[in-house]
Amino acid sequence: MVLDDCFTILWVVGITASFSILDHMDGLCAGIAAIAAVFFTISANMNGQTLVRSLGAATLGASLGFLRWNFNPAKIFMGDGGAMFLGFLMATLGLKIRPDGAPFPITWLIPVLILGVPIFDTALVSISRARRGLLPFTSPGKDHTAHRLSNLRLGHRGAVLVLYCFATLFGVVALFVPDWLPTTAYALAVFLVVGSLVAIFVLEGLPYERQVKLPKTFSA
């Protein structure tokens, strides 16, 4: 029970922070939240979770309404208050999704897949900054997934749209996961971990703006 509570707190704090970190390009955070809300709503509807479906639909409407004015070139901006609120809603939806008759490894894999893009981006910047001697959450910079994709001549909109596509792909896979055997779900989890590490290794080799590590200062 204590371990379950610890993982729940870690999930809520981690997902909330990941959406704050994801808010670094016009339309990215709101768009990913809207896509995730779509699949949370569909999954809840498939399992007869009326209240979860309502929350997902409301989050979808709010995200799309904001995205109308936040997509590049943005006319309004979300800020940490909006991004973290969306992240908290995503974390809550992830905890509430309960596929009928699905065993444990599948129940946690569904929200991880639906929120795969913000989770991956947070992992990328955390590993990248840590290996450069920076504190991951206190060293903002243009070293996110979208920034690196943008440098591949995709441009701002192209990078955001590519991440939209990945979020949609992960969401579609998540809808079919409840029908899988636990062994298949474990195999997918291993594939995702290995694939993510390979992707991080590849992205680390792409050009991106590196933050300068500030020297330590000592006061008398």
C-alpha positions in Angstrom: 0.0 0.0 0.0 2.8 2.4 0.9 4.7 1.6 -2.3 1.5 2.1 -4.3 1.0 5.6 -2.7 4.7 6.4 -3.5 4.3 5.5 -7.2 1.0 7.4 -7.4 2.7 10.6 -6.0 5.7 10.0 -8.4 3.3 9.7 -11.3 1.3 12.8 -10.6 4.4 15.0 -9.9 6.3 13.6 -12.8 3.5 14.0 -15.4 2.6 17.4 -14.1 6.3 18.5 -14.4 6.6 16.9 -17.9 3.9 19.1 -19.3 5.5 22.1 -17.9 8.8 21.0 -19.5 6.9 20.3 -22.8 5.6 23.9 -23.0 8.6 25.2 -25.0 7.2 25.6 -28.5 4.0 27.2 -29.8 1.2 24.7 -29.9 3.2 21.7 -28.6 1.9 21.3 -25.0 -1.8 22.1 -25.9 -1.7 19.9 -28.9 -0.2 16.9 -27.2 -2.7 17.3 -24.3 -5.6 17.4 -26.8 -4.4 14.2 -28.5 -3.9 12.5 -25.2 -7.3 13.6 -24.0 -8.9 12.1 -27.2 -7.5 8.6 -26.4 -8.2 8.9 -22.7 -11.8 9.7 -23.6 -12.1 6.9 -26.1 -10.5 4.4 -23.6 -12.9 5.5 -20.9 -15.9 5.2 -23.2 -14.8 1.7 -24.2 -14.8 0.7 -20.5 -18.0 2.5 -19.5 -16.2 5.0 -17.3 -18.7 7.9 -17.6 -17.0 10.4 -15.3 -13.6 9.7 -16.7 -15.0 10.1 -20.2 -16.5 13.5 -19.2 -13.3 14.8 -17.7 -11.4 13.7 -20.8 -13.8 15.4 -23.1 -13.7 18.6 -21.1 -9.9 18.5 -21.2 -10.0 18.0 -24.9 -12.4 20.9 -25.5 -10.2 23.2 -23.3 -7.0 22.2 -25.1 -8.4 22.6 -28.6 -10.0 26.0 -27.7 -6.6 27.2 -26.4 -4.7 25.6 -29.3 -6.7 27.6 -31.8 -4.7 30.7 -30.6 -1.6 29.0 -29.4 -0.4 27.2 -32.6 2.5 28.9 -34.4 2.5 31.8 -34.7 1.0 32.0 -31.2 -1.2 34.9 -30.1 -1.6 33.7 -26.5 0.7 31.7 -24.3 0.1 29.1 -21.6 2.7 29.6 -19.0 3.6 27.2 -16.2 0.2 27.6 -14.6 -1.7 26.3 -17.6 0.9 23.7 -18.6 1.1 22.2 -15.1 -2.7 22.2 -14.8 -3.0 20.3 -18.0 -0.3 17.9 -16.7 -2.2 17.3 -13.5 -5.4 16.5 -15.5 -3.4 14.1 -17.7 -1.9 12.4 -14.6 -5.4 12.1 -13.1 -6.9 10.6 -16.3 -4.0 8.1 -16.4 -4.7 7.0 -12.9 -8.5 6.6 -13.5 -8.3 4.5 -16.7 -9.4 1.0 -15.7 -9.7 -1.5 -18.6 -12.3 -4.2 -17.8 -10.5 -7.4 -16.8 -7.1 -6.2 -17.9 -4.2 -7.5 -15.7 -1.6 -5.2 -13.9 1.0 -4.9 -16.6 -1.6 -3.7 -19.1 -3.3 -1.2 -16.8 -0.1 0.9 -16.3 1.0 0.5 -19.9 -2.0 2.3 -21.4 -1.4 5.8 -19.8 2.3 5.4 -20.4 1.7 5.0 -24.1 -0.9 7.8 -24.3 1.5 10.1 -22.6 4.6 8.7 -24.3 5.7 12.0 -25.9 5.9 14.1 -22.8 7.5 11.2 -20.9 10.1 10.7 -23.6 10.9 14.4 -23.8 11.4 14.7 -20.1 13.7 11.6 -20.1 15.7 13.0 -23.0 16.4 16.4 -21.5 17.0 14.9 -18.0 19.6 12.4 -19.3 21.1 14.9 -21.8 21.5 17.7 -19.2 22.7 15.3 -16.4 25.5 13.9 -18.6 26.6 17.5 -19.3 26.8 18.3 -15.6 23.6 20.3 -15.5 20.6 20.1 -13.2 17.8 18.8 -15.5 14.9 20.9 -14.1 16.8 24.1 -13.4 18.7 24.5 -16.7 16.2 25.5 -19.4 17.5 25.5 -22.9 16.8 24.6 -26.6 17.7 20.9 -26.2 14.2 19.4 -26.2 13.0 16.8 -28.7 11.1 19.4 -30.8 14.2 21.7 -30.9 16.4 18.9 -32.2 13.8 17.9 -34.8 13.4 21.6 -35.9 17.1 21.7 -36.5 16.7 18.9 -39.1 15.1 21.5 -41.4 11.7 20.5 -40.2 11.1 24.0 -38.9 8.9 24.9 -35.9 5.6 23.7 -37.3 7.2 20.5 -38.8 8.7 19.5 -35.5 5.5 20.0 -33.6 3.5 18.1 -36.2 5.9 15.1 -36.1 5.4 14.9 -32.4 1.6 15.1 -32.9 2.0 12.1 -35.2 4.0 10.1 -32.6 1.4 11.0 -29.9 -1.4 9.7 -32.2 0.5 6.5 -33.0 1.1 5.7 -29.3 -2.5 6.5 -28.5 -3.8 4.1 -31.2 -1.5 1.3 -29.9 -2.8 2.0 -26.3 -6.4 1.3 -27.4 -5.5 -2.2 -28.6 -3.3 -3.1 -25.5 -6.2 -4.4 -23.3 -6.7 -7.2 -25.8 -3.1 -8.4 -25.5 -1.7 -11.1 -23.4 0.5 -10.0 -20.4 3.6 -11.5 -22.1 3.0 -9.4 -25.2 2.6 -6.3 -23.0 5.9 -7.0 -21.2 7.6 -7.4 -24.6 6.2 -4.1 -25.7 7.4 -2.4 -22.5 10.9 -3.8 -23.1 10.8 -2.6 -26.7 9.7 0.9 -25.6 12.5 1.2 -23.1 15.2 0.0 -25.5 13.7 2.0 -28.4 13.6 5.1 -26.2 17.3 4.7 -25.2 18.3 4.3 -28.8 16.3 7.4 -29.8 17.9 9.4 -27.0 21.4 8.2 -28.3 20.5 9.3 -31.9 19.0 12.6 -30.8 22.1 13.4 -28.7 24.1 13.2 -31.9 21.9 15.8 -33.7 22.8 19.5 -33.6 21.2 21.5 -30.7 21.9 24.5 -28.6 23.9 23.5 -25.6 23.6 25.4 -22.4 26.8 26.8 -20.9 27.5 25.4 -17.4 27.8 28.3 -15.1 30.8 28.3 -12.7 30.2 27.8 -9.0 30.4 31.0 -7.0 31.2 31.2 -3.3 30.2 34.0 -1.1 32.3 35.2 1.8 
